Each structure stands twice: as C-alpha cells, then as structure tokens.
Amino acid sequence: MESLRDVVVMSALARSPSSGTDSGRCSPSTATTATATTPPSVSSSSGGASSGVDTASLSAALTAPAPPLDPLDGDLPMAPWPPLGSPGGDSEVDGWNMKPAIEVPVNLAFQKISYTVHTRVRLRREPRRILQGVSGEFRAGQLTAIMGPSGAGKSTLLDVLSGYTRLLVNGSPRDSRAFRRQSVYIQQDAPLHPQLTVAEAMSVAAVLKLGCGKAAESRARIAEVLQSLGLHEHFDTMTGRLSGGQLKRLAIALELLSNPPVMFFDEPTSGLDSSTTKQCVGVLRRLARQGRTVVCTIHTPSATVFEMLDQLYLLVDGRCAYSGHTANLLPYMAGLGLRCPPYHNPADFALEVTGGEYGDYNDDLVRAIDNGRCDLWVSTSTAAPASAAHGGDDVSLSRQSSVSTSAASAAASDGGHCRQSPRVYPASFWMQLYVLIKRTFRKGLRDRMLCHSRLYIHLVAGLLIGVLFLNIGSDAAHVFHNFSLLFFCLMFLMFTALSAMILAFPLEMPIIAREHFNRWYSLKSYFLAVTISDVPLQGACTCVYACIVYYMTAQPMEVARFIQFLLINALVSYVAQSVGLLVGAAMKVEHGVIFGPLAILPFTVFSGYFVHQRDAPSSMRWLFHASYLKYGLSGSMLAVYGYGREPLGCSDDYCHFTRPEKFLHELDLDKGNYWMDAGVLFAIGSVIRLAAYFVLRLRLRRFRQ
Ligand SMILES: Nc1ncnc2c1ncn2[C@@H]1O[C@H](COP(=O)(O)OP(=O)(O)OP(=O)(O)O)[C@@H](O)[C@H]1O
C-alpha cells in the first residue's frame, strides 16, 4: 500500500440546476487560491493496483426540481418517455421542441479530484499524477465536452467521474452503486455483438436493463428509441454490418432504453466523418435537452461542432484550464491577453494555446479558472445564477437526501411501463441467465468459425481415426493400438474443447466490461451462461466424434459400455473446457493460445500412458493423482475392457492379452473404479471452473483500472 499525497474531495451531487456555485471564488482572468477542504482522511491506492484516486469525500444524491431545459421547452407537459426527435433527424429544431424525458435531473459536481498511477521505471514503481486536483460541475440539460491535448487526462477524468475506474474514498472502495443506477458510460468504439441483429440486441438490452420480459411496452420502447435515433430501418440488420456512425447510435440506443439521467461518452465522434460527427453531436445535444447531464470527451471539434456544445471543460496536464460555456471561451482567453485570430476555430485556438504555441500560459489559465472551481464563465441562458454556495454543507445535505430520492427517481424514470427495480440489476438472476444463455447460444450458432467448423472438425477427425484404426477394438492382437486410440480420443477432445474456450473471454472482455458496468447483468449470471451455453455444442461434437470412432474401430457393441465411453470423454472435455475458461479469463488471446496447450502438457505426461504410475519415481507418483487425464484414461479403459468383458478374438497366431482383465492388470488399471474416475473428473472440472470465475472477476476489476 502506498499512501497518496493529494487530498481531494469529489462529490457527485444532484441539485437544483437553479442552485449555483460559488461565484465569489474567482474573477475573470484573475488567479485565486483554491479553497482548502479539510479531508476526513487520506486515501491510499489498493495493494497491487497501479493506480489510485485520492478522494476525501464523495456523495451521490438527487433532488427533484424542474429540469433546466431551454425556454422553448418550458410550457410543454412532462412525459415519461417522449420521442427524441424525428426519425433519423438530427436537426436542432427537433431537440428544442422536445418534452423533457428526465423528471429528476442530476447535476454532477466534483471537487479536487486527483488520480495517480504507479508505473514501473527500471524495476521501481514511480507515481505519476494524471489528474491534479480538478473541480467542476456538469449540469443537467447541457452537453459538456471535455477537451484538451492528447494525454491531458480527458479519458481518465471521464473514467473517474463515471466510476468506471475503481477508486478509493477514505481508503475504502467508492460505493458508486447508487450513482451507477443513474448513469451510463459509452466507451470509445463501444464493442457490440456482430452476430446479433439490431432488434435482437435491443430486446436483450430491454429485458436486462428494464427488468421486464416480452411486454408490449418494452417492444414499443425499443421501437421508439430506434426511431428517435434513426435506426428503425435497420431493425433486422446484423450489427456487424452497420456503419461506424450507426454502430455508435446503436450503442447509445442500447443504453438509452433505461432512460438514464447522466450519460458519459468517451470520444463518441472518433472515426466519424464530419457530417456523421455533426449528427452524432446533434444526438448528444438532444439527449441533453431532454434534461440529461451529457458529458463527452472530444478531440478536435470543427467550429460548427464546437458551437453545438454547451459547456467546455478544458484539461491540460491533468489540470483544468477552462470550465464554462463554449461562447465564453474566447472572452476568457482574451482576458489573459490571448486573442484568437479572426476566422479561427476556437477549439483549435484553445488547443494551440494549451499546446504552448503562444507561449506558456497553462499555469495562468489554471490559476484563472481556479483549477475548475471558478464558475463565472458558465452561460447565463441555461446555467444557474452564480449565487448559491457550493461548499461542505451541500455535500452533507445531499447525502441525507440520497436514499429516498434515488428510489423516487428510479420509479419516475420508468415511465410507467416496466417497473424499475431498486436492485443493482433490474432483471432477476434467472432472467439474466435465461437471456444470456439464449444470446450466447444464438451468437454461437451464427459464428461459423466457432460452431460449424468445430462440428466438421470432429466429424472429419472421427472418420480419419476410424479408418486408421478400423476394426481393431475386438482384436487381442491390437490391444496396445486400441489403448493408444483411446488415449488419442481423450487428447483430441481435450484440445478442441480447450482451444474453443480460450477464445471465449478475452474477445468478449470489452463487451462484458461495458455491459456489466452499465448494470445489465451480474458476473455470476454471465459466467454461468457462457459455461452452460457451450455444453450443447461441445456435447454434440463429442457425440459425433465418439459415435463414429466407437463404431468404426469395433469397440464392444454394448449400450452400457458405449454410454460409459461417451460419458468419460465428455467429462474430459468438461475439464478441458474449464482449463480453457481459466486461461481465457486470466490472459489475452495471444498469450492464451500459447500458454493454454503448455498448461495441459504436464497432465499428459502424468496420465499413465507414457509412464505407468508404479514405474515413476516415488517422489513423483503423487503427480499422477493431479492429472485429470489419468482418470480419463482409466475410465475409458474400464468402459471398454473392464467389468467382465468376454475374451477377445485373435487375428494372429498367438495373442497374449485375449483376456481383457489381464491387459488391464498389465496397465495397472484392474483395480480402478469407473464411477470414481468419473466423479473425480467432474469435481476437478468444477473446481477449475470456480477458479476461472474468481480470476475473471479479478481481471474485470483490473481491466477497469
Ligand atoms: N494506467 C495507467 N498507467 C500509466 N499511465 C497512464 C495510465 N492511464 C493513463 N495514463 C497516462 O495518463 C495520461 C492521460 O491519459 P488519458 O487517456 O486520460 O489521456 P487523454 O487526454 O484521453 O488522451 P487522448 O486524447 O490521447 O486519448 C497519458 O499520458 C497516459 O499515458
């Protein structure tokens, strides 16, 4: 544990937009001293983690004033879920005439946030402050853009505010559950499921995010949201075929279903052309006009796009260089003697100034805006009059009201359709499980590489092995060949099951991180769904392969023996799947494909195929008990040769092992117990799966740091 030096206060406060912030702390272009806040205690970074946010207090609360909409909206009646605008239209006019969708707006205020990461430099961990005591307030009904040079800390600030970055408050993890119920975070290039249609993706989101089943209301809401974002024509289009702009709109539509009052977007316009960028920012602006607090990071907006933004939060080297209305940026700069050339894009000018093209003004800028605490530059039209105090009292007052009002807000935002649950996840565990199994299964069936080719590989491999070992199973002259065949069957099924699973988590990690963070489902239900939904496919593959090989190689034609053979092979696949899940949960695909096969090699050596347990050095014998392949091989041999099988035929002049039990004795397997082997395999597989779940949980946490 390393103690952090900075003491900060962060508050996620919801308050009446008509309540202002402290206007007396700064004056235009005048440097002022930051108001000292007495911290309850100093926080520290979590052990092993490479980062930490220093916060002294944090609260999330809500009040229920009228939303701060534009004057044109003022007389319109409140509606629980009004349309965002005309289908596909991104014009401003649509937005300005809209009714407010958010009944309880949430302002987001934060004070003196610092964020420190610890990086390794020549074997030493060195702290690096990415955010340096920044403050500010993002208001409901407004679109706020966080801008700044590359590496200024924009994404980090967004991650911290949204709670995506895990942080510590007074040394304990921040409890952001209440806040997360009110907010969603849409990352840059939000990963979606390419194998689902837009309609399917939306229905899954509707059930998980709204907690209601196939209610007609949920379908109506899906249609409404898609219509408002201009995606209704793509109802049946596969997500993988949508354009970049459409994908971004779909990512918004998925989160918009639950009508969140606070929305965070990390670089929503990255990769879009200028026209699509304008449309995208238009959508964000309209979302804000409905009473939401919309915060996004943006790189270099054009002059037109810059004008569409309401508030600008300019970061430089992790400090705030400007916080206020976009229209006030140039007067603010001018106050410091920085005059924007005529016909110059103000956004470009701001970046040029912070980039040092006009000299080093960054310290002056940070001082003038009091590192974000000065609110004099907030616009007068929609912004609060700068009158009310913005201090410690507000924090405690909001804290007291948080519990009762957040429940009220959840009920209010539901719009009377689906009941929004005060639980962390709106859908029940079983509902989550059902929806996720269905989704994973559907995706799997449509994924030719992972599904179809897996089946074909088992079919072709079965036929090849069948031809190679044709009719040897009942011949005493080939008992050792048959032994090799049974071992190969286990190895083959083990590798195919392992490789399929190694891909399962790493590729989905960004999707899980987004959906889990935005409260779609718990990790338990996701993990269980992934585990369960692969069982039918792996089962079918094992069946296809085992049936072909068993028949073609003339193993004993007894139902009981065949079922036992099938079961033991399926159990080995189950264990291999578990190992694959563990490896997939623990590392990236490129590492997993190398490490996975290496990880199972020791099990092969100690399977009893290459060296019998009794022939191994006594100090190494215990390793055989840890090898699940040993139980697989023993079970497979017992299924084929054990339990009083009739003597075998002999195609040679002399066969030493016509009596199956003699052969089992030779291999030291005659005292084995099939059901014991099967039970141990099941237990090993289940324990590894449990370990995979905990590793995944840990990895997801790190993924968000
Ligand atoms: N976990 C981390 N470990 C080390 N350095 C980090 C970590 N996270 C962020 N940084 C560094 O902090 C700085 C700010 O990162 P951040 O991604 O917030 O910047 P940004 O303003 O969003 O940049 P860009 O516009 O290029 O995306 C960068 O220099 C980055 O390298």
The ligand as a MOL file (V3000), in Angstrom:
LIG
                    3D

  0  0  0     0  0            999 V3000
M  V30 BEGIN CTAB
M  V30 COUNTS 31 33 0 0 0
M  V30 BEGIN ATOM
M  V30 1 N -2.9310 3.0730 -16.0300 0
M  V30 2 C -2.0480 3.9490 -16.4950 0
M  V30 3 N -0.7450 3.7700 -16.3130 0
M  V30 4 C 0.1560 4.6590 -16.7640 0
M  V30 5 N -0.1450 5.7870 -17.4110 0
M  V30 6 C -1.4520 6.0200 -17.6380 0
M  V30 7 C -2.4620 5.1230 -17.2070 0
M  V30 8 N -3.6670 5.6270 -17.5760 0
M  V30 9 C -3.4020 6.7820 -18.2130 0
M  V30 10 N -2.0750 7.0140 -18.2580 0
M  V30 11 C -1.3960 8.1790 -18.8360 0
M  V30 12 O -2.1060 9.3140 -18.4180 0
M  V30 13 C -2.1550 10.2670 -19.4440 0
M  V30 14 C -3.6000 10.6680 -19.6960 0
M  V30 15 O -4.2740 9.5910 -20.2870 0
M  V30 16 P -5.7180 9.7670 -20.9110 0
M  V30 17 O -6.0370 8.5340 -21.6750 0
M  V30 18 O -6.6610 10.1690 -19.8520 0
M  V30 19 O -5.4530 10.9980 -21.8800 0
M  V30 20 P -6.4070 11.6390 -22.9560 0
M  V30 21 O -6.4120 13.0890 -22.6960 0
M  V30 22 O -7.7220 10.9480 -23.0020 0
M  V30 23 O -5.5450 11.3270 -24.2490 0
M  V30 24 P -6.0120 11.0490 -25.7370 0
M  V30 25 O -6.6920 12.2980 -26.1950 0
M  V30 26 O -4.7350 10.8280 -26.4830 0
M  V30 27 O -6.9090 9.8600 -25.7150 0
M  V30 28 C -1.4980 9.6590 -20.6590 0
M  V30 29 O -0.1900 10.1620 -20.7490 0
M  V30 30 C -1.4750 8.1890 -20.3470 0
M  V30 31 O -0.3520 7.5940 -20.9070 0
M  V30 END ATOM
M  V30 BEGIN BOND
M  V30 1 1 1 2
M  V30 2 1 2 3
M  V30 3 2 2 7
M  V30 4 2 3 4
M  V30 5 1 4 5
M  V30 6 2 5 6
M  V30 7 1 6 7
M  V30 8 1 6 10
M  V30 9 1 7 8
M  V30 10 2 8 9
M  V30 11 1 9 10
M  V30 12 1 10 11
M  V30 13 1 11 12
M  V30 14 1 11 30
M  V30 15 1 12 13
M  V30 16 1 13 14
M  V30 17 1 13 28
M  V30 18 1 14 15
M  V30 19 1 15 16
M  V30 20 2 16 17
M  V30 21 1 16 18
M  V30 22 1 16 19
M  V30 23 1 19 20
M  V30 24 2 20 21
M  V30 25 1 20 22
M  V30 26 1 20 23
M  V30 27 1 23 24
M  V30 28 2 24 25
M  V30 29 1 24 26
M  V30 30 1 24 27
M  V30 31 1 28 29
M  V30 32 1 28 30
M  V30 33 1 30 31
M  V30 END BOND
M  V30 END CTAB
M  END
